[in-house]
Amino acid sequence: MNKAKTADKGREFDAVLADSDQSLAAFDTHPKTTLERVQQFLHSYPTMVPVIVLVASVIAFGFIAGGRFFSPFNLSLIMQQVSIIGILAAAQSLVILTAGIDLSVAAIMVLMSVIMGNLAVNFGVPAPIAIVIGFAGGTAAGMVNGWLVTRLKLPPFIVTLGTWNIFFALNLWLSGAQSIRSQDIDAQAPLLKLFGTNISIGNAQLTYGVILTVIVFVVLWYLLNHTAWGRHVYAIGDDKEAAELSGIRTDRTLVQVYGLAGLVCAVGAWASIGRVGSVSPQSFYEGNLQSITAVVIGGISLFGGRGSIMGPLIGALIVGVFQSGLRLAGVDVLWQVFAIGWLIILAVGIDQWIRKVAA
């Protein structure tokens, strides 16, 4: 009798488990809504957000501004205008992927352009050597940021805000707040203006600086996506403590990230001389904010660990398209800035939305 009762209870328990399994299975197979599918897709491919925005912007401004927007001259001008900010955005992206931020990228770039220009024009140093010294200086400046962040455990925002002031002061001291004129560069070191050289592609006029910008992004894309070092960068941004526990030397990698960002800024310094045509200690003063704008709009998360390095290039193009399209439509510069501000807020909102659903 007891055995029969025990068997009955066992069958009842098995039936309860079966019902629970069926309920769980039904829960697991709950169909996703269209909105959830879109969110999941954007989480898996974050670069699609800026791509969609760029395509929509081009179509919209094509209708608003008419044929002038799609003219080869205007499209090539957009690419020329965003080339330097694009390089700064590439440097900024490296740091933001580690959940940091670098407010000194523009100051490093301008300081290195002043160093290159002064060495080559005022001190007679051969231009190739002056450029290499500028590259070394940019790398060293970036590594100083990385050392302060990792060794002194200071927040990246505070560190780079401080070094921004230091580099900017050095820039004014070395230059005497004086520009190096285009004529002097042409006479002493024309190589410094290499990336301002125009090349014709059909009816479009591009510069070597545009090509350099694309090369910088392609090289960084390869490093981040096809090397162990790149995987370490993403791991640190996603969870630094977990990365340390997995054996990644996080501090060394962070110093390398900041150093590489400084080198990219120095490359931008060489390109900026060609873009401006001279060496000006006051140029690209708002480059920090513009680079962060391109990164945010490009889909790289400010929380680190997520996003494609190609996104900021698209983000810089979006800003260029907006500025060009609004200008051709006759919109005042004030409202152009207003529109870019809302674009930034929208981009951050989308990032937060995607992260919340993914969690």
C-alpha positions as CSV (number, residue, x, y, z in Angstrom):
1,M,0.0,0.0,0.0
2,N,2.8,2.4,0.9
3,K,4.6,1.5,-2.2
4,A,1.5,2.3,-4.3
5,K,1.1,5.7,-2.6
6,T,4.7,6.5,-3.2
7,A,4.4,5.6,-6.9
8,D,1.3,7.8,-7.2
9,K,3.1,10.7,-5.6
10,G,6.1,10.1,-7.9
11,R,3.8,10.2,-11.0
12,E,2.2,13.4,-9.7
13,F,5.6,15.0,-9.2
14,D,6.7,14.0,-12.7
15,A,3.5,15.5,-14.1
16,V,4.3,18.8,-12.3
17,L,7.8,18.8,-13.7
18,A,6.5,18.1,-17.2
19,D,4.0,21.0,-16.9
20,S,6.8,23.3,-15.7
21,D,9.1,22.3,-18.6
22,Q,6.3,23.0,-21.0
23,S,5.7,26.4,-19.4
24,L,9.4,27.2,-19.6
25,A,9.5,26.1,-23.2
26,A,6.5,28.2,-24.0
27,F,8.3,31.2,-22.3
28,D,11.5,30.6,-24.2
29,T,9.8,30.5,-27.5
30,H,7.8,33.7,-26.9
31,P,7.8,35.4,-30.3
32,K,9.7,38.7,-30.5
33,T,8.0,41.8,-31.6
34,T,9.2,43.7,-34.6
35,L,10.6,46.4,-32.2
36,E,12.6,43.8,-30.2
37,R,14.0,42.3,-33.4
38,V,15.1,45.8,-34.5
39,Q,16.7,46.4,-31.1
40,Q,18.5,43.0,-31.2
41,F,19.7,43.7,-34.8
42,L,21.1,47.1,-33.8
43,H,22.8,45.7,-30.8
44,S,24.5,43.1,-33.0
45,Y,25.4,45.6,-35.7
46,P,25.7,49.0,-34.0
47,T,27.3,50.6,-37.0
48,M,24.0,50.2,-38.9
49,V,22.6,53.1,-36.8
50,P,24.9,55.8,-38.3
51,V,24.7,54.2,-41.7
52,I,20.9,54.5,-41.7
53,V,21.2,58.1,-40.4
54,L,23.8,59.0,-43.1
55,V,21.7,57.5,-46.0
56,A,18.5,59.3,-44.7
57,S,20.4,62.6,-44.3
58,V,21.8,62.4,-47.8
59,I,18.4,61.7,-49.3
60,A,16.7,64.4,-47.2
61,F,19.2,67.1,-48.0
62,G,19.2,66.0,-51.6
63,F,15.5,67.0,-51.8
64,I,15.9,70.1,-49.6
65,A,19.0,71.6,-51.3
66,G,18.4,70.2,-54.8
67,G,21.1,69.3,-57.3
68,R,23.7,71.6,-55.6
69,F,24.0,69.1,-52.8
70,F,24.9,66.1,-55.1
71,S,27.4,68.1,-57.1
72,P,30.8,66.5,-57.2
73,F,32.3,69.7,-55.8
74,N,30.1,69.7,-52.8
75,L,30.4,66.0,-52.0
76,S,34.2,66.2,-52.3
77,L,34.2,69.3,-50.2
78,I,32.4,67.5,-47.4
79,M,35.0,64.7,-47.4
80,Q,37.8,67.3,-47.3
81,Q,36.2,69.2,-44.4
82,V,35.7,66.1,-42.2
83,S,39.1,64.5,-42.9
84,I,41.0,66.0,-39.9
85,I,38.1,65.6,-37.5
86,G,37.8,62.1,-38.7
87,I,41.4,61.4,-37.8
88,L,40.9,62.9,-34.3
89,A,37.7,60.8,-34.0
90,A,39.8,57.7,-34.7
91,A,42.1,58.6,-31.9
92,Q,39.2,59.4,-29.6
93,S,37.5,56.1,-30.4
94,L,40.5,54.0,-29.2
95,V,40.2,55.6,-25.8
96,I,36.4,55.5,-25.6
97,L,36.4,51.8,-26.4
98,T,38.3,51.3,-23.1
99,A,35.5,53.2,-21.3
100,G,37.7,56.3,-21.0
101,I,37.8,59.7,-22.8
102,D,40.6,61.9,-24.1
103,L,40.0,65.7,-24.0
104,S,43.5,66.4,-25.2
105,V,43.5,64.9,-28.7
106,A,43.2,68.3,-30.5
107,A,45.8,69.9,-28.3
108,I,48.2,67.0,-29.0
109,M,47.6,67.4,-32.8
110,V,48.1,71.2,-32.8
111,L,51.2,70.9,-30.6
112,M,52.8,68.3,-32.9
113,S,52.0,70.5,-36.0
114,V,53.8,73.4,-34.2
115,I,56.8,71.1,-33.4
116,M,57.0,69.8,-37.0
117,G,56.7,73.3,-38.5
118,N,59.2,74.9,-36.2
119,L,61.8,72.2,-36.6
120,A,61.5,72.1,-40.4
121,V,61.0,75.8,-41.1
122,N,62.7,77.7,-38.3
123,F,65.5,75.3,-37.3
124,G,66.3,73.8,-40.7
125,V,65.7,70.2,-39.7
126,P,64.9,68.0,-42.7
127,A,61.2,67.6,-43.1
128,P,61.1,63.8,-42.8
129,I,63.1,64.0,-39.5
130,A,60.8,66.7,-38.2
131,I,57.8,64.6,-39.0
132,V,59.2,61.5,-37.3
133,I,60.0,63.7,-34.2
134,G,56.4,64.9,-34.3
135,F,55.2,61.2,-34.4
136,A,57.4,60.3,-31.5
137,G,56.2,63.4,-29.5
138,G,52.5,62.5,-30.2
139,T,53.1,59.0,-29.0
140,A,54.9,60.2,-25.9
141,A,52.1,62.7,-25.1
142,G,49.5,60.0,-25.3
143,M,51.5,57.6,-23.1
144,V,51.8,60.4,-20.5
145,N,48.0,60.4,-20.4
146,G,48.0,56.6,-20.1
147,W,50.6,56.5,-17.4
148,L,48.6,59.1,-15.3
149,V,45.4,57.0,-15.7
150,T,46.9,53.7,-14.9
151,R,49.7,54.4,-12.4
152,L,48.0,57.2,-10.4
153,K,44.5,55.8,-10.9
154,L,43.1,59.1,-11.9
155,P,39.9,59.4,-14.0
156,P,40.6,59.8,-17.7
157,F,38.4,62.9,-17.9
158,I,40.4,64.7,-15.2
159,V,43.8,63.6,-16.6
160,T,43.1,64.6,-20.1
161,L,41.4,67.9,-19.1
162,G,44.6,68.8,-17.3
163,T,46.9,67.7,-20.1
164,W,44.8,69.6,-22.6
165,N,45.7,72.8,-20.8
166,I,49.3,71.8,-20.5
167,F,49.7,70.9,-24.2
168,F,47.9,74.0,-25.2
169,A,50.2,76.2,-23.1
170,L,53.2,74.5,-24.5
171,N,51.8,75.0,-28.0
172,L,51.5,78.8,-27.4
173,W,55.0,78.9,-25.8
174,L,56.7,77.1,-28.6
175,S,55.0,79.0,-31.3
176,G,55.0,82.4,-29.6
177,A,51.3,82.5,-30.6
178,Q,52.5,83.1,-34.2
179,S,51.6,81.1,-37.3
180,I,54.1,79.8,-39.8
181,R,53.1,81.1,-43.2
182,S,52.3,79.0,-46.2
183,Q,55.0,80.7,-48.2
184,D,57.7,79.8,-45.7
185,I,56.5,76.2,-45.6
186,D,56.6,76.0,-49.4
187,A,60.2,77.4,-49.4
188,Q,61.6,75.4,-46.6
189,A,59.6,72.2,-46.1
190,P,56.9,71.5,-48.8
191,L,56.6,67.9,-47.6
192,L,54.6,69.2,-44.7
193,K,51.8,70.2,-47.0
194,L,51.7,66.9,-48.8
195,F,48.2,65.9,-47.6
196,G,46.8,69.2,-48.9
197,T,47.6,68.2,-52.5
198,N,44.6,68.0,-54.7
199,I,43.8,64.9,-56.9
200,S,41.1,64.8,-59.5
201,I,38.6,61.9,-59.7
202,G,36.2,62.7,-62.5
203,N,34.7,66.1,-61.6
204,A,35.5,65.7,-57.9
205,Q,38.5,67.3,-56.2
206,L,39.9,65.3,-53.3
207,T,43.1,65.6,-51.4
208,Y,45.7,63.1,-50.1
209,G,44.4,63.9,-46.7
210,V,41.1,62.3,-47.5
211,I,42.9,59.1,-48.6
212,L,45.0,59.2,-45.4
213,T,41.9,59.4,-43.2
214,V,40.5,56.3,-44.8
215,I,43.9,54.5,-44.4
216,V,44.0,55.4,-40.7
217,F,40.6,53.9,-40.1
218,V,41.3,50.7,-42.1
219,V,44.5,50.1,-40.2
220,L,42.8,50.6,-36.8
221,W,39.9,48.4,-37.9
222,Y,42.4,45.6,-38.7
223,L,44.1,46.0,-35.3
224,L,40.9,46.0,-33.3
225,N,39.2,43.1,-35.2
226,H,42.0,40.8,-36.2
227,T,44.6,40.9,-33.4
228,A,44.7,39.7,-29.9
229,W,45.5,43.3,-28.8
230,G,42.3,44.5,-30.3
231,R,40.3,41.9,-28.4
232,H,42.0,43.0,-25.2
233,V,40.9,46.6,-25.9
234,Y,37.3,45.6,-26.2
235,A,37.5,43.3,-23.1
236,I,38.9,46.2,-21.0
237,G,36.1,48.5,-22.1
238,D,33.5,45.8,-21.4
239,D,34.7,44.9,-17.9
240,K,38.2,45.8,-16.8
241,E,38.2,43.6,-13.7
242,A,37.0,40.6,-15.6
243,A,39.8,41.3,-18.2
244,E,42.4,41.3,-15.4
245,L,41.1,38.0,-14.0
246,S,41.3,36.5,-17.5
247,G,45.0,37.3,-17.6
248,I,45.0,40.5,-19.7
249,R,47.6,43.1,-18.6
250,T,45.1,45.9,-18.5
251,D,47.4,48.7,-17.4
252,R,50.0,48.0,-20.1
253,T,47.3,47.7,-22.8
254,L,45.7,51.1,-21.7
255,V,49.1,52.8,-21.9
256,Q,49.5,51.4,-25.4
257,V,46.0,52.6,-26.3
258,Y,46.7,56.1,-25.2
259,G,50.1,56.0,-26.9
260,L,48.5,54.9,-30.2
261,A,45.9,57.6,-29.9
262,G,48.7,60.1,-29.5
263,L,50.4,58.8,-32.6
264,V,47.2,59.0,-34.6
265,C,46.9,62.7,-33.4
266,A,50.4,63.3,-34.7
267,V,49.4,61.8,-38.1
268,G,46.5,64.2,-38.0
269,A,49.0,67.1,-37.3
270,W,50.8,66.4,-40.5
271,A,47.5,66.2,-42.4
272,S,46.2,69.4,-40.8
273,I,49.2,71.4,-42.1
274,G,48.2,70.4,-45.6
275,R,44.5,71.1,-44.9
276,V,45.1,74.6,-43.5
277,G,48.1,75.4,-45.6
278,S,50.0,76.9,-42.6
279,V,50.9,76.0,-39.0
280,S,48.5,77.9,-36.8
281,P,48.5,77.5,-33.0
282,Q,44.9,78.5,-32.9
283,S,43.6,76.0,-35.4
284,F,41.1,73.2,-34.6
285,Y,40.4,74.6,-31.2
286,E,37.1,72.8,-31.0
287,G,38.5,69.5,-32.3
288,N,37.9,67.7,-29.0
289,L,34.2,68.3,-29.0
290,Q,33.9,67.6,-32.7
291,S,35.8,64.3,-32.3
292,I,33.5,63.2,-29.5
293,T,30.5,64.2,-31.5
294,A,31.7,62.0,-34.4
295,V,32.3,59.1,-32.1
296,V,28.9,59.3,-30.4
297,I,27.0,59.7,-33.6
298,G,29.1,56.9,-35.1
299,G,27.7,54.4,-32.6
300,I,30.6,53.7,-30.2
301,S,29.2,53.4,-26.7
302,L,30.5,56.0,-24.2
303,F,30.4,53.1,-21.7
304,G,33.1,51.3,-23.6
305,G,33.5,47.8,-25.1
306,R,31.0,48.2,-27.9
307,G,31.0,49.7,-31.4
308,S,33.0,49.6,-34.6
309,I,36.0,51.8,-35.3
310,M,34.4,52.6,-38.7
311,G,31.4,54.2,-37.1
312,P,33.1,57.5,-36.2
313,L,34.2,57.9,-39.8
314,I,30.5,57.7,-40.7
315,G,29.7,59.9,-37.8
316,A,32.1,62.6,-39.1
317,L,30.4,62.3,-42.5
318,I,27.0,62.8,-41.0
319,V,28.1,66.0,-39.3
320,G,29.6,67.2,-42.6
321,V,26.4,66.3,-44.5
322,F,24.3,68.1,-41.9
323,Q,26.4,71.2,-42.0
324,S,26.6,71.3,-45.8
325,G,23.0,70.5,-46.4
326,L,21.8,73.1,-43.9
327,R,24.1,75.7,-45.3
328,L,22.9,75.1,-48.9
329,A,19.3,75.3,-47.6
330,G,20.1,78.8,-46.2
331,V,19.9,77.9,-42.6
332,D,21.9,80.1,-40.2
333,V,25.0,78.7,-38.6
334,L,23.4,79.0,-35.2
335,W,20.7,76.6,-36.1
336,Q,23.2,74.2,-37.7
337,V,24.9,73.9,-34.3
338,F,21.4,73.5,-32.8
339,A,20.6,70.6,-35.1
340,I,24.0,68.9,-34.4
341,G,23.3,69.1,-30.6
342,W,20.0,67.3,-31.0
343,L,21.7,64.7,-33.2
344,I,24.1,64.0,-30.4
345,I,21.3,63.6,-27.8
346,L,19.5,61.3,-30.2
347,A,22.6,59.1,-30.7
348,V,23.2,58.7,-27.0
349,G,19.5,58.0,-26.4
350,I,19.6,55.2,-29.1
351,D,22.7,53.7,-27.5
352,Q,21.0,53.6,-24.1
353,W,17.9,52.1,-25.6
354,I,19.9,49.3,-27.3
355,R,21.9,48.6,-24.1
356,K,18.8,48.3,-21.9
357,V,17.0,45.8,-24.2
358,A,20.2,43.8,-24.6
359,A,20.5,43.5,-20.9
